[in-house]
Amino acid sequence: MNILQVTLGFYPAQAWGGPVKIVHQNSKELVARGHSVSVYCTNLLDKNNKIRPATFEQAIDGIRVVYLNTLNIKNWPGTVGPFWLPDLPSYLRREIHQVDLVHLNGYRSPFLLAVARAARKAGIPVVTQPHGTLPVIMHSFFLKKLYDRLLGDPEIKHIGCLIALQESEKQQALAHGIPAHKIEKIPNGIDPQEREKVSEKGAFRERFGIDPEKPLILFLGRINKKKGTDMLLEAFSRMNLPDARLVIAGPDDGQLAEVERLIQQFGLSEKVFLTGLLCGSDVLSAYQDADLFVLPCRTDTFPVTIMEACLMKLPMVITDRCEIADLVKGRVAEVVPFDPQAFAYGMALLLSEKERYTRYQNNCLAMINDTFSIQAVVDHLESVYRRVMKDQREN
């Protein structure tokens, strides 16, 4: 198959979060199975910077990546805001007829909409994977609802299949008018070989001046309201573990100023480390040197960080607002309400109860194999692709 993946950002632009890793992992496995995969993405490194100043192409792990020159409004609220890709129309005119299937990653983007329309006009089947973007939960509520009504919903109903990460996303898709027979539940997956990229143990602590004897709690993700870093700081301030240290690793996505203010307010400047965005082997190195991973989210669909923590045998505390909380509860994670006192208790519990901690730690790799296997994910993905292509030919 000749597959076109379309996504907001791709390596090295890790500031765009989990979909960057998911598209890479899935595409790499598809290439290993003999498929041809191209990726269309922006050339944005983050909201304010570009990887390179114009459209360019690059091969990564056998994947052809087209980084399209992108014009955006840097001070627009939210993750990225509106943007324009002047070279996209010419690429679509030249290449869309060579594609067997288009896989859109995300939702509510004129970029994805333009590709979907070109594919539909050319008779190319489309699969879309929202990655948790269907609900209207953060920023620009009116504009998002207007987009859905005028552009998104009418176009999304013509897709061949929508990939939902779990049952809650399936219900969201049904609410958008997607027929049940066009929705397929496929979880995210991770390649266990990623563990081989990790640096020597202790390298992360040494780099950021963190005492190797202190218990280290790790939050890794974009710093925004959705991820709950404000609640995490209040919870950390309430813990009765004075030696504990907290790392907040990730790019600013609108909440860094508040986080810095709360660190001062709670008197945590000697105990909290802000590392900024971590890339490459530094990500797994952070998990390796941590004693506990935390996800204090207000809402989250299927965080890649949970899989990464499992890969590095790191027990975790997450909120019940995470939509895959039931998968990990009592097996590798303590699941608590979105409440600073409850979260503080959960962190202290895991760091003090060695038997429970060890049990969770021992369950992590088993969970990678039986729940988060990249091979099983791509097996399912291939079957969806073939079915959608068959349906397109027959119709």
LINPEWO-V313218 format. One line per field, one symbol per residue. ss: DSSP state (a for helix, b for strand, c for the rest). phi: phi as a letter, one per 40 degrees, with the letter a starting at -180 (. if undefined). burial: # if it has 16 or more other C-alpha atoms within 10 Angstrom, else .. Layout:
ss: ???
phi: ???
burial: ???
This chain:
ss: cbbbbbcccccccaaacaaaaaaaaaaaaaaacccbbbbbbbcbcccccbcccccbbbbbccbbbbbbccbbccccccccccbbcccaaaaaaaaaaaccbbbbbccccaaaaaaaaaaaaaccbbbbbcccccccccccaaaaaaaaaaaaaaaaccccbbbbccaaaaaaaaaccccaaabbbccccbcaaaaaacccccaaaaaacccccccbbbbbccbcccccaaaaaaaaaaccccccbbbbbccbcccaaaaaaaaaaccccccbbbbbccccaaaaaaaaaccbbbbccccbcccaaaaaaaaccccbbbbccbccaaaabcccbbbbcccaaaaaaaaaaaaacaaaaaaaaaaaaaaaaaccbaaaaaaaaaaaaaaaaaaaaac
phi: .bbbcbacaadcccccgdddcccccccccccccgccbbbcaccccacbbbcacacababbfgccbbccdbbbcccccgcbgcabbcccdcccccbcccccabbcbhagaddcccccccccccgccbbbbcfgccccbagfdcccccddccbcccccccccabcccaccccccccccgccdccbbcbccbacdcdccccccdgcccccbgbdccccbbbbbiccacdcgcccdccccccccbcccbbbbbiccbhbcccccccdcccgbccbbbbcgcbbfccccccccccbabbbcccaacaccccccccdcfbdabbcccccbdccbdgbbacbbccaccccccccccccbccccdcccccccccccccbbccccccdccdccdcccccccccc
burial: ..#########.###################...#############..##...#......#########........##....#..#.......#..###############.##.###...###########.........##..#...##..###########..##.##..#.#...###.#######.....##..####....#....#########################....##########.##..##.##....#..####.###...############################################..##.###########.######.##....##..######.###.########..#..##..##......
